[in-house]
Amino acid sequence: MTLSIILLLFGWPSLAEPRATPPITAAAIAPDGDAVLLGSQSGIELRSWPELAAMGRLPTELTHVHDLRFSPDGRQLLAVGGTPAEQGACELWSWSYRKRSLHTSLGDDVAYSADWSVDGKWWVIGGGDVGGGGKAIFLDAVSAKQIGEYQGHSRPVLTVRFLDPQTVVSAGVDNTLRIWSVPDAKHLRTLDNHLGAVNDLAFSPRANPESEPILGSASEDRTVRLWQPRVGRLMRFTRLASVPRCLVWTADGQQLIAGCNDGRLRFLDAQTMECVRELDGGRGRIHQLILEPRRERILVVGENGFAGIALR
């Protein structure tokens, strides 16, 4: 039997078959609200919003893209990732020109999360460290020079957020939230009520900048907790039917939306922590939620792709 007949009978080899799409591990909505960025092992893809039509790609050199964060003024994009147990790295992009201005190494393990200070002067980046520990580093946002490093976590850091320009909250696989200062990396407080890894952190929007900030945390222990991190106070919590992986607040700060392992979005009343609404995300286990208030839509990123869902 000739090769051509064999191919006709049994099909062409796998090179002719479509390859599996890598899971999306990072996402962001552009400052003008007209584009979505999706990061994965395949790079950074651009799609229109809310249509989600393909628009092109950013030629990143990151082997894995784990977080995408726009600067407070919307002019620059910070991308972090790397290769597990080999190298962490970050890139800075000019958003208007779609041009990369730097690519720099961050150490010997992958970076998972990043945040800008509200004044745009600092980056904080959290990730793993060789030996199984975790660390968070902060860098000058102009020079990309590392200014300091916090090594208080015993296991990888999964999420980092600025509380204010001088204070950072980091959390991760060691079940703790840790609060520390910039630029001296001095430990201020540990919040250790969670019984599982902390997957995400999200600060409530504040109408009054002088009011006490409220922080939401989502954990593998199936709880979502609300904190006043400056004073170390656990305000209230709820246990969900499925593990919450990511959090986003509504624009008015009245509700906290949790994206869960069972593919559902759960809307929690911030005053009572009662679940007042549920939606099916339609994309399997949810990895990330991004709210776009102008169109009252939410970007859902899950294990089976992504979708834009209207909130009304």
Secondary structure, DSSP 8 states (H G I E B T S, - for coil): --HHHHHHHH---GGGS--------EEEE-TTSSEEEEEETTEEEEEETTT--EEEEE----SSEEEEEE-TTSSEEEEEEEETTTEEEEEEEETTTTEEEEEEEEESS-EEEEEE-TTSSEEEEEEE-TTS-EEEEEEETTT--EEEEE---SS-EEEEEEEETTEEEEEETTS-EEEEETTT--EEEEE---SS-EEEEEE---SSTTS---EEEEETTSEEEEEETTTTEEEEEEE-SS-EEEEEE-TTSSEEEEEETTSEEEEEETTT--EEEEEE-SSSSEEEEEEEGGGTEEEEEETTEEEEEE--
